[in-house]
Amino acid sequence: MSFTLPILSLLETRVLGVLAEKQRTVPDSYPLTLNALVSGCNQKSSRDPVIEASESEVQSALDSLRALSLIVETSGGRASRYGHNIERVLRVPTQSTALLTMLMLRGPQTAGELRINCERLHRFADISSVEAFLAELSERAEGALVAELPRQPGSRENRWMHLLSGMPAVDEKVPAGPVSYAPTGDVTVGEIAALKANVTRLEAEVGELRGLVEKLYAELGIPGS
């Protein structure tokens, strides 16, 4: 039976990635409660981009993923718990799930970076092993799940990205330059939350830099601008 996966939003891939990650890193807490899942989605470390999704937004993403059978909900105790169903629905082995998880959580990466970042999910013997699974994911008869991006200037390795949120739009006039990502549909609340979070972070960093400059001016006796 063939299955065509619709394009997922940033928040939906983040939810899937968090569930697959926590299954391996904190198995005693898996499946996850909604609160634990929200915390994992909004985690500041090992995430790119960093987002600030609300409980209702994460619940909405869960509902969408459950309709695709990518999420399994279990009842027990005082709260519902959620687990992923990536291997069965996408028909991929655990090694491929580890790679997809890191791509969903951290964005495009080289095979070498993926090998290091996947260490807690699956220990690949070498980079060739990572590349073999990436090639398999990119050549699936059912549809590619990853794609190799054009090499960036100054880089020795190409990066890979997942395709669960659609194909990237590459500027054909500059084949070796950075890749731009075209919108795949309506902007979701999760994507808006991610943009707001990044703007807030950048504003805070600018404020810190201004404070540092003013402090240096004061110490050097230079009038501020």
N, C-alpha and C positions, 0 to 999 in steps of 0.2 A: 504494500500500500504506500503510494507516494505521499509526501507531506511537504507542502510549501510553507515555510515559516515567514510570516509577515515581518516587516521592518519594525524593530523594537526601538523604543526611546532610550535615551541615556539612562534614565532612572530605572527602567526595566532591566537593562543589562547590568546596572550596578547592583540591583537586588539579586539577580542570578549569580553574579560574581561573588557577592558577599556570602551567599548560602553555600556555594561550592568551596569557597576559601575556609569558612568556619567549620565545615564538615571535617576538614583535615586538620586544622590548627587547634580547634577546641571541640573535639568530638563529644565530650561529656555534656556540652551545652546544646548540641545539635540533635534534632531540629530546633530552629530558633524561634523565640517569641517575637511578636511585633516590635516590642521595645528594643530587644537586642538587635533586630534587623535594622531598625532606624539608626541606632548607634553605629552599626557597621557601615551603613551607607554614608553617614556623615563623618566618618573617621578622617582625621586630618593626615595621618601618616599612610604611606603606601597607596595613595589614591591620586588619580589624575583624570579629570579635574576634581578638586575638592568641592563638595556640594553641601547644601543645607536643606534637606528635604524634610517636610513635616510628616507626622504620623499618618495623616489622611492621604498625603501624596504617595507614600510607600504602600499604604493599603490599596489604593487605586491601582498601583503597578502590580501588586500581588494578584488582584482580581483579574487583570488582563492576562497575566502569565498563567494563572490557573485555568483560564478558558482555553489556553493552548496546551494544557497538560504539562507545562514546564515546571509547575509548582504543585507540590502535594501538601495539603493541610491535614494536620492530625489534631485531635482533641484529647486533652488529658490535663488533669489538675485544674487550675483556675484560668489558664490562658491557652489559646490555640497556638500551635507551633507549625512552622513551615520548613519544608525541605525542597531541594531541587530535584528535577527529573531529567537532567541534561542528557545523560548517556542513553536512556531509553528512547527519548523523543528524537534526538539528533543522530542517534545510532553511531556514537563515537566511543572510543575506549577512554579509560580514566586518564591516560597520558595526554590525550587531546583535550580533555576537559580541563586539565591543569593549565595548559597553554591558553585556552580560551578564557579561563578565569583571570589570568594575569593580564591579558589584553583588554578584558572588560574593566578591570580595576585600575590599570596603570597606563592605558593608551598604547600607541605604537611602540614597539621595542625590537631590538635586534635579536637574533637567535642566541647570542651570547648573554644578553641581558635576561632573556626569558629563562635560560638554563639556571642562572643564579636566583632569579626571583621565584622560580617554581620549586626551589629546594624543599620547602616545607610541605608542598603538595605532592610532588613526585620528583625523585632524584634521577635525572637523566645522566646516563653514563658519560656522554660527551656532546659537543655541539652538533656533530653529525646526526646524532639520534634526534635532537630537537628539530633539525632541518628536515629529517625524514618525515616526522609527524606533521610538520607545517606543510610540506609538499603534499602529503596525503589529504590534509584538510582543504588545501587549495584546489585539488583535482577531483573532488568528490563528484560522482555521477549525479547525485541528488542536488548538487549546487555547492559552490565553494563557500566555506565558512571563514576563510582568512585570505588575505591578499598581500603580496610583497609590494612595498612602496618604492618609488624611484629613490635612488641614493641621494642623500643631501650633500651639499658642497662640503668638502673636508672630511667626510665620513668614509670609513673603510668597509662598513657593512650596511646592507639594506635593512630597513625596519619592516616589520610585519604589523598588520592590524586585523581585527576581526571584522566580519561583514554582517554581523547580526543587526547592525543599524544602517545597513545599506552600503553601496559602493562609494568610494571616495571620488571626488571630481578632481582630476589632475590637469593642470594647465599644460596643454600640449606644446605651447610655444617655449616653455622652459622645462623640459623633461627631467632635468637633474635637480630642479629646485624643490623648495618645500611644497608639500601637498596641502591643498585647501579642501575643506569638506563641505559639500553642498547640502542644503537642507533636504531631508528625506520626506517632508510632509509638514503638518502643522507643528508649531513649536509647543512642546509639552511643558507642564508645570515643573517637572523635574529639571528640564533644560534651562528654564528661566531661573530656577533656584540656583543652579550651578553658575550661571552668569552673574547673578547677584552676589554669590559668595566670593567669586573671583574679584569682582569690582571692590567689594568691601575689604578684601585682603590687600589689594593694591593700594587703596586709599590709606589704609593703616600704615603700610610700608612707606608711602610718600610722606605721611605725617611724621613718622619716626625720623626720616632723613632730614626733613625741614628742621626738626628740633635739634638734631645733631649739628647741622650747619649753623644755626643760631647760637648754639653753645660754643662752637669753635670761634665764631665771630666775636663773642663776648670775651673769650679767653685771650684772643689776639688783639683786642681793643679796636676791632674793625666795625664801623657802623653797619648795622643790618640793612638789607635791601628793603 
